[in-house]
Amino acid sequence: MKINCVWEHNGNDSILYADNYAGAFTRGASLEEAIQKMPEEIRRFRLWRNETPLYDYDIEIMQEKESELQIRDADSDILFLSEEEPLRVEEYQCLKALAMKSAVDFYALYSSFFDKHKSALPYRKTFYGSVPRTAEEMYQHTKNVNEYYFSEVGVEADNEGTIVSCRARGFEALEATAGYLSLETVTGSYDEEWSVRKVLRRFIWHDRIHAKAMYRMGILTFGADAIPDIFGFSR
């Protein structure tokens, strides 16, 4: 199976995105390392989507962007060329369903922590501030991009309630916008380009980054059997 990939990098640091698996990604100190990780990422991603995993992949780089951002910290501002295209109703419904499944699963993972304020991770700072360490910090950070992402395409949203409820309200507001499936690409905050397709992909991708971090932190802090593998990171 062919995996169409988008490569964003800063020097040797790389993020590789699967364009035909919205939200799937790998990181590496080089492109080669990121490519080597991609088949396993897609296998687990398909399992998470309740699909049969595949094992034979042909990886092709469809787009490249050299970035000034801290790629090693999963900072990204790329707009895929495919994300400039309008959405069909069926595509939108599938991507929305996946974004909502991601929110539901993220909330379930977070809820499984009996101590949401404990972490064995060391404190670490980046240019953007302290890296979330605890389940509570990771959850709040992940939930609170809701207003930001929707606002970048002109949709009024909020961060109130759970990650599931605020995301659902955001989609309701989006769907109340005239012509929402074919809104033009816009330049938003920090001169970053956004589209509705990108918002959908970014939700799934951002959830996945922090779900991986939360799951691994949970194992390190509480033990291998204490945290459910809801996203299939170890299967």
C-alpha positions as CSV (number, residue, x, y, z in Angstrom):
1,M,0.0,0.0,0.0
2,K,1.2,3.5,-0.8
3,I,1.6,6.0,2.0
4,N,1.7,9.6,0.7
5,C,3.9,11.5,3.1
6,V,4.6,15.2,3.8
7,W,8.0,16.0,5.2
8,E,8.5,19.0,7.5
9,H,12.0,19.5,8.8
10,N,14.5,21.9,10.5
11,G,18.0,20.8,9.7
12,N,18.0,17.1,10.4
13,D,15.0,17.1,12.7
14,S,12.0,15.7,10.9
15,I,8.3,15.2,11.2
16,L,6.8,12.9,8.6
17,Y,3.0,13.0,8.1
18,A,0.9,10.4,6.3
19,D,-1.3,12.5,4.0
20,N,-3.7,9.6,3.4
21,Y,-4.0,8.8,7.1
22,A,-5.0,12.1,8.7
23,G,-3.2,12.5,12.0
24,A,-0.7,9.7,11.7
25,F,2.9,10.9,12.0
26,T,6.5,10.0,12.9
27,R,9.4,12.0,14.2
28,G,13.1,11.4,13.8
29,A,16.5,13.0,14.0
30,S,16.7,12.4,10.2
31,L,14.3,11.7,7.4
32,E,15.5,8.1,7.2
33,E,14.6,7.5,10.9
34,A,11.1,9.0,10.4
35,I,10.6,6.8,7.3
36,Q,11.6,3.6,9.2
37,K,9.0,4.3,11.9
38,M,6.1,5.0,9.5
39,P,5.0,1.4,8.7
40,E,4.6,0.6,12.4
41,E,2.7,3.9,12.9
42,I,0.3,3.1,10.2
43,R,-0.2,-0.4,11.5
44,R,-1.1,0.9,14.9
45,F,-3.2,3.7,13.4
46,R,-5.3,1.3,11.5
47,L,-5.8,-0.8,14.6
48,W,-7.0,2.3,16.4
49,R,-9.5,2.9,13.6
50,N,-10.7,-0.7,14.0
51,E,-9.3,-1.7,10.6
52,T,-7.1,-4.7,9.6
53,P,-3.4,-3.8,9.9
54,L,-1.3,-3.9,6.7
55,Y,2.4,-4.8,6.5
56,D,3.5,-3.9,3.0
57,Y,4.0,-0.2,2.5
58,D,5.4,2.0,-0.3
59,I,6.4,5.4,1.2
60,E,6.5,8.3,-1.1
61,I,7.4,11.9,-0.2
62,M,4.8,14.1,-1.8
63,Q,5.6,17.5,-0.3
64,E,8.5,19.0,1.7
65,K,8.9,22.1,3.8
66,E,12.0,23.4,5.5
67,S,10.8,25.0,8.7
68,E,12.2,27.5,11.2
69,L,10.2,26.0,14.0
70,Q,11.4,23.6,16.7
71,I,10.5,20.4,14.9
72,R,12.1,18.3,17.7
73,D,9.3,19.6,20.0
74,A,6.6,18.7,17.4
75,D,6.0,22.4,16.5
76,S,4.5,22.6,13.1
77,D,2.9,25.2,10.7
78,I,2.7,23.3,7.5
79,L,-0.4,23.3,5.2
80,F,-0.6,20.2,3.0
81,L,-1.2,20.9,-0.7
82,S,-4.1,18.5,-0.4
83,E,-5.6,20.6,2.5
84,E,-6.2,23.5,0.1
85,E,-8.9,21.4,-1.7
86,P,-12.6,21.7,-0.7
87,L,-14.2,18.9,1.2
88,R,-16.9,16.5,0.0
89,V,-19.6,15.8,2.6
90,E,-18.5,12.2,2.9
91,E,-14.9,13.2,3.5
92,Y,-15.9,15.7,6.1
93,Q,-18.1,13.3,8.0
94,C,-15.3,10.7,8.1
95,L,-12.7,13.1,9.3
96,K,-15.1,14.6,11.9
97,A,-16.0,11.2,13.2
98,L,-12.3,10.4,13.6
99,A,-11.6,13.7,15.3
100,M,-14.4,13.0,17.7
101,K,-13.3,9.4,18.3
102,S,-9.9,10.8,19.1
103,A,-11.4,13.3,21.6
104,V,-13.4,10.5,23.3
105,D,-10.4,8.2,23.5
106,F,-8.2,10.9,24.8
107,Y,-10.7,11.7,27.5
108,A,-10.9,8.0,28.4
109,L,-7.1,7.8,28.6
110,Y,-6.9,10.8,30.9
111,S,-9.8,9.6,33.0
112,S,-8.0,6.3,33.7
113,F,-5.3,8.0,35.7
114,F,-6.1,7.6,39.4
115,D,-3.6,10.4,40.2
116,K,-3.7,13.0,37.5
117,H,-1.1,15.3,39.2
118,K,1.7,12.7,39.6
119,S,4.5,12.2,37.1
120,A,7.9,10.6,37.0
121,L,8.9,12.8,34.1
122,P,11.6,15.4,34.7
123,Y,10.8,19.1,34.3
124,R,11.7,20.4,30.8
125,K,11.4,23.8,29.2
126,T,11.2,24.8,25.5
127,F,11.1,28.1,23.9
128,Y,7.3,28.0,24.4
129,G,7.4,27.2,28.1
130,S,7.3,24.2,30.3
131,V,6.5,20.9,28.7
132,P,3.3,19.3,30.2
133,R,4.3,16.5,32.6
134,T,1.2,15.2,34.4
135,A,-2.0,13.8,33.0
136,E,-3.8,16.9,34.1
137,E,-1.4,19.2,32.4
138,M,-1.4,17.2,29.2
139,Y,-5.2,17.0,29.1
140,Q,-5.6,20.7,29.7
141,H,-3.1,21.6,27.0
142,T,-4.7,19.3,24.5
143,K,-8.2,20.4,25.3
144,N,-7.4,24.1,25.2
145,V,-6.4,24.3,21.5
146,N,-10.1,23.9,20.7
147,E,-10.9,27.6,20.5
148,Y,-7.6,28.4,18.8
149,Y,-8.0,25.8,16.0
150,F,-11.6,26.7,15.1
151,S,-10.9,30.5,15.3
152,E,-8.2,30.1,12.7
153,V,-10.9,29.4,10.1
154,G,-13.2,32.1,11.5
155,V,-15.4,29.9,13.7
156,E,-16.3,31.0,17.2
157,A,-15.6,28.3,19.7
158,D,-14.6,27.8,23.4
159,N,-12.6,25.5,25.7
160,E,-15.4,25.0,28.3
161,G,-16.4,21.5,29.5
162,T,-14.6,18.3,28.4
163,I,-12.4,17.9,25.3
164,V,-15.4,16.0,23.9
165,S,-18.1,18.6,24.5
166,C,-16.1,21.6,23.5
167,R,-15.0,20.0,20.3
168,A,-18.5,18.9,19.4
169,R,-19.8,22.4,19.9
170,G,-17.0,23.7,17.7
171,F,-18.1,21.4,14.9
172,E,-21.7,22.5,15.3
173,A,-20.5,26.1,14.9
174,L,-18.5,25.2,11.9
175,E,-21.4,23.5,10.2
176,A,-23.6,26.5,10.8
177,T,-21.1,28.6,8.7
178,A,-22.3,29.1,5.1
179,G,-20.2,27.1,2.6
180,Y,-18.1,25.5,5.4
181,L,-17.0,22.6,3.1
182,S,-15.4,25.0,0.6
183,L,-14.0,27.8,2.8
184,E,-10.9,29.4,1.3
185,T,-7.5,28.9,2.8
186,V,-6.7,31.8,5.2
187,T,-3.7,33.2,6.8
188,G,-4.2,33.1,10.6
189,S,-2.1,33.7,13.7
190,Y,1.7,33.8,13.3
191,D,1.2,34.0,9.5
192,E,0.2,30.3,9.4
193,E,-2.1,29.1,6.7
194,W,-5.2,27.2,7.7
195,S,-8.1,25.4,6.1
196,V,-11.0,23.2,7.4
197,R,-9.1,20.1,6.2
198,K,-6.1,21.2,8.2
199,V,-8.2,21.9,11.4
200,L,-9.5,18.3,11.2
201,R,-6.1,16.8,10.7
202,R,-4.5,19.0,13.4
203,F,-7.0,17.9,16.0
204,I,-6.2,14.2,15.4
205,W,-2.5,14.8,15.1
206,H,-2.3,17.0,18.3
207,D,-4.4,14.4,20.3
208,R,-2.1,11.7,19.1
209,I,1.1,13.5,20.1
210,H,-0.1,14.0,23.7
211,A,-1.9,10.7,24.0
212,K,1.5,9.0,23.2
213,A,3.2,11.2,25.8
214,M,0.5,10.6,28.4
215,Y,0.5,6.8,27.9
216,R,4.3,6.5,28.1
217,M,4.3,8.8,31.2
218,G,1.7,6.7,32.8
219,I,3.7,3.5,32.3
220,L,6.8,5.1,33.7
221,T,5.0,6.6,36.7
222,F,2.5,3.9,37.6
223,G,3.6,0.7,35.8
224,A,2.9,-1.2,32.6
225,D,-0.5,-2.6,33.8
226,A,-1.9,0.6,35.3
227,I,-2.8,2.5,32.1
228,P,-5.1,1.1,29.3
229,D,-3.6,1.2,25.8
230,I,-6.7,2.8,24.3
231,F,-4.8,4.1,21.2
232,G,-2.9,0.9,20.6
233,F,0.5,2.3,21.0
234,S,2.0,-1.0,22.3
235,R,0.0,-3.5,20.2
